Amino acid sequence: YAFYPASMAGTVSGSSLTVNLPAVQYYRDGSFDRNANPAFAVSGGDGKLAFKNLCGLISVAVNTAEAISEVKITTAAEEALWGPGTVDMGSSPKLVMDKNITPEQKSLVLKVYKPGDDGQFVNVGPSSDSSDGVLKGDEIPTQVFLFVVPVGTLAQGFTVTTTTTTGKFMQKYALGKASNAIERSVCTVMPGFNFEDESEVEIRTDVPNKAFYKDLFADAGTNLSKYKTMPIVPYLGLSYEYFYTESYTSTLDNTENLEQAKVFIGTSDDLNGVLLYPDGEPRFRALYENGGYSTTHGRALWAGGRDNIRKFFYNGGSYVGSCAGAFFSSRGVIDNDYTSTSGYLGLWPGYVNNTNVYDIYPDYILPDDSPLLRYYDFGGDKRVAQVKHWNGPYFEEYDMVPGTEVLCINDYPAYKYHMLPSVIAYKPSIWSGRVIPSGGHPEQYPDGERRDLMAAYMKYAFDGVGIAKAKGVLHNGEVRRMVKSTTDEDPAYTKVGDKQCHHFVFALPDGARNIRVRLVSLENFNLSLHLANGTFAFKEDAQYKLENSESVKELTFETLPKGTWYVGVQCEDTPTCTLGDYGNGKYSGYQYSGNIAVLNGAPYTISVTWE
């Protein structure tokens, strides 16, 4: 065996080697830090060593003439970007990072300076080719920074923080998507961005998103139970849509799969699919997955459908699933030797237990600290009697995923899952939604505590949506063009969707006068303009707003208080939504007509000026 660099290596135990990835890496022109990329080799008996990289790379390109002092990547997931891990010293070596992590391990720093021979720190990064701070030529140089990152990380989204030598900084958020996951010996290239100073702006991270097209979308598609509605929809007064297919077997129907793909993956009329806005943000507050056949349904969604559900979740939409929907939300089943199931989502990154029992009705006990007790007291005894169970999962090893909450416990002495969790919840980051997998079926009870149990699931899911995000910082006199499409994969400049609200911030200096915030709708869409001081400018929170049908809207002020101001741009248009069949009663649901162009987004420009 051989390992490089030796400074990372720890101890050998059996066929495993402990290693420790550094918390800080240093810039190197055209490459990565010399001692940051671990590699392992196993001799084939001929004395030759073929080293294999254990990590991957991510490239961050910043367009700026400023001298950068450091770049930091912070993952949105509960995963380590540095620290201790273990290498399996087999013929296909693999590095697995320890699961017990500290908050600091979620951030990896690349410093652009090193201590010199005289002990003083010197900048070793790319220069701006300028003298006296004046850039030569018309082009802004691109500075490229390479990080060495553990395999499998960053799929749930991440933030890049760039800091200059003068203390200016900027944050850039990358959406969660499967293609962002770091691969071994592969360099993932992040789209370049222009550096814009945000040092005077404080963006809040404690405000949940409030702007959605509707509350709930229910999936009753291929191989799932055939329920077109739920009693909690009128009970809670929810806005609601669903997709339904007729068949309920373990055999896949390719015609149904195609119609299902149009809904979840998209068409030319709706490039992002029903769950997502053009920029990849969640269009509904929550997705509900019915019971049925979890594995075949997952496969019937195809990879694109599963990826869009993951994107929906990691970007802030919540997920509730009963029985098959609970299985589907996990990584796999313990009974299958902890093998990940290819058709599952992994939103809760643990493994569930299979009950292998049908048509029983256990009681559910709510622990004293169950968040569901915030919504209903369930008769004061913290117990819901006789909840239908039909071969759903339970969660014996819930504590293997840090942050998992136990919402309900099975009370059924005749069976092996007695006093083990029947319902759990998990929210991996402030950016993501909350996933609530339920082993049982409370979703069709028309009244009583079992209906309230389902209502509590949904309320807790709604309260767990991701935080509001700012698209960027507006600078005095600059016009920001929000005109890009889903296929451009540049959400910071993508068009706004139906009932969606885009957010921007600007730092207003003391003494600023003649302030003007200007919104221009570039096509025939009705956009509203909101302004708020110190918090996100949702419609209900804005101190100032314009909600008329004019294509150009301006908020003007002689003066405003100094501080961070938030601008909200909301699209008021929606398509016409009607219930109907997709074909011969085999599949049905809500269909769109009329102003369907809004599904691919409304383009606009936004600017702020002051003297």
C-alpha positions, 0 to 999 in steps of 0.5 A: 500500500501507499498513501499520499501525502503522508502528512494526512495519514493516520493509523491502519486498522485491518483494511482501513486507514484513517486520514485527516483532510485539511481545513484550509487549502492554499491557492496554487496558480493553475492547480490545487494545493500541493498537499490537499489531494489525497491518493492511494495505491495498491501494489499489483505484485509487480512492484508498481503503484498505480495511485488513485485520487480519493477526492474530486475538485471544484473550480470557482471562477470570479470575474474581478480586478480586486485582489482576493484574499480567500474563497470559502465554500459552505455546504447546505447539507450536514456533511464534512468538507474536511476533517477525519475520514476512513479509506477502504484499502481495497482494489477500489479505494474509497474515502468515507468522511466521518458522520459526526461533524462540527458546524465548522467542518461544513466550510472549506477555506482556500486562502490566497496568501501564505507566510513568507520567509520573513514570517509576513503573509504575502498574496500568492493569488492571481493579480489584476495586471494593474498598477496603482489600482487601475486596470489595464485594458477593457476586460475584467480578469477572471480568477480561478480557484480550485478546491479539493473536496470529498466525493459525494458532497455539495449535491444539496447546494452550497454557498461561495463566499469571496473576500478581498484583501480590503475586506469586501466580500460577496456570497454566491449560492449554488442550487442543490442538484444531483449533478453538483455532487463531487465525483472522484478525480473529476473537476466540477466547474461552477459557472463564473460570476462577477464580484459585487461588493456586499460588505455593507449588506446584511442579508437575513437567514431567518425568514421562511419563503412565503411566495408559492403558486399553491400549497400542495401537490399530490402524486398519485401516479404510476403504481401509487394508491388512487386517491385524488384528494384528502380530507385535510385539503378542505379542512385546512383550506389548502390550494391543491393539485394532483396527478393521477394514473389508473393502474395500481400494479407492480408492472410499469406502463410506458404510456403512463410513464410518459404522461407522468414524465411530462408532469414531473420532468417538463415539456417545451411549455413548462421546461422545469416541470410542475414542481419547480419554478424556472430558477429551480425554486419550489413552486408548491409549499409541499409535495405529498407521495401516496402509498403503493409500490415505492420502487416501481414508482420511483423508477417510473418517474425516471431519473429526471423526475427523481432529480426534480423532486430532490431539487424541489426539496433541497431548494426549500419545498417540503415532502410528506409521504405515507407508506410507499411515500415514506420508503421512497423518501429514504436511501433504502431498506435495512433488510436489504443489507443497507443497499441503496435503492436506485429508485429512491430519493434519499431525502432522509439519508437513512435506511428504514425497516420493512414491517412485512405486515398488512391490515393492522391498526396500531396506536401512535404515541406522541413523545412529549417533545413531538413537534406535532403537539404544537398544532393539536393536543390529541385529546390530551393523552398524546395518543392517536388510536388505530392508525391504518398500517399496510406494510409501511416502514418503521425507523429503528435506526433513526438516530443514525442520521443526526437531526432526525426527529421522532414524531410518533411511536408505534404502540402494538405489543404483538409486533416487532416494531412495538415502541419504535418510531412510526413517523419521523422528520428531518430538515438538513439545512435552513435552505431545504424543506422538511421531509416527514415519512410516515409508516402508516396511513392517516391521510384518508380519515375524514374526521377525528384525531387521525385526520388531525394527525395528517393535518399536523404532518402537513402543518409541520411540513409547511413550517419547515420550508426553506428560507427566503433567498436574495438573488443578489445585491443591487448597486446604484445605477446598475440595471439587473436583467432577469431574462434567462431560462431554465436551460441556462442554469443561471438562477441568479438571472432567471425569469420569475414564475407564477406567483413567485417572488424574487428578492434583491437587497441594496445598502442605502448610505446615510444622506442618500436622496432622490431614491428610485426603485424601477421595475420593467416587465419586458413582456406582457406579464403583470409584475408587482414591486415591493420594498421593505426595510430590514426584511424580505419584501413579501407582499404582506411585509412590504412598507411600499408596493405597486401592484397595478398592471403597468409594465413600468413601475417606479417607487420614488422617495426624496429620502429613506433611512440608511440601512439594508433595503429589500426589493421584491418582484412578484409575478401576479399571473398564473395559467388557467388551471382545470381538472381533466383527463389526459387520455381515456381516464387512464391518467388525469389531474390539473391541466394548464391553459391560457397564459401558459407562457408564464410557466417558463417565466416572466422576464424583467429588469430591476434597478435602484438609483440615488444621489 
